[in-house]
Amino acid sequence: MTAADNDKIKRDQMRSVCPIANVLDLVGDKWSLLIVRDMLLFDRHRYGDFLAADEGITTNILADRLKRLEQYGIIEKTPYQHNPVRNEYHLTGKGRDLEPIIMEMVNWGLKHVSGTGPQ
């Protein structure tokens, strides 16, 4: 088994062989890609940064999505304060690989959804 194989989500954890279905299982909920967007485009890395986003994610959902994204190897957390422990979150290589998808979603939204873009 190669290092690349170790980095992949295991087949027995997926519901089908369709890559689109599997990606949606990982990041297709309402919030996960917005968290990735915030890291990529707005340099947000701390819990409070994500809470301050316009979309208004709740604390319980944010905590759950950060945990899931870390579990899937899309983000990693590192402490920036030790008492109490507070973490920063950063994209891994796997997470940064989502950038073209995010950018295409931006382009599609600007083209097809009125009222999007800089206000």
Salt bridges, closest charged atoms under 4 A:
ASP7 OD1 - LYS94 NZ 3.89
ASP25 OD1 - ARG15 NE 2.87
ASP29 OD2 - ARG65 NE 2.91
ASP29 OD1 - ARG68 NH2 3.83
ASP38 OD1 - ARG37 NH2 2.67
ASP38 OD1 - ARG44 NH1 3.06
ASP43 OD1 - HIS45 NE2 2.79
GLU55 OE2 - ARG37 NH1 2.93
ASP64 OD2 - ARG65 NH1 2.57
ASP64 OD2 - ARG68 NH1 3.88
GLU88 OE2 - ARG46 NE 2.96
GLU88 OE1 - HIS90 NE2 3.30
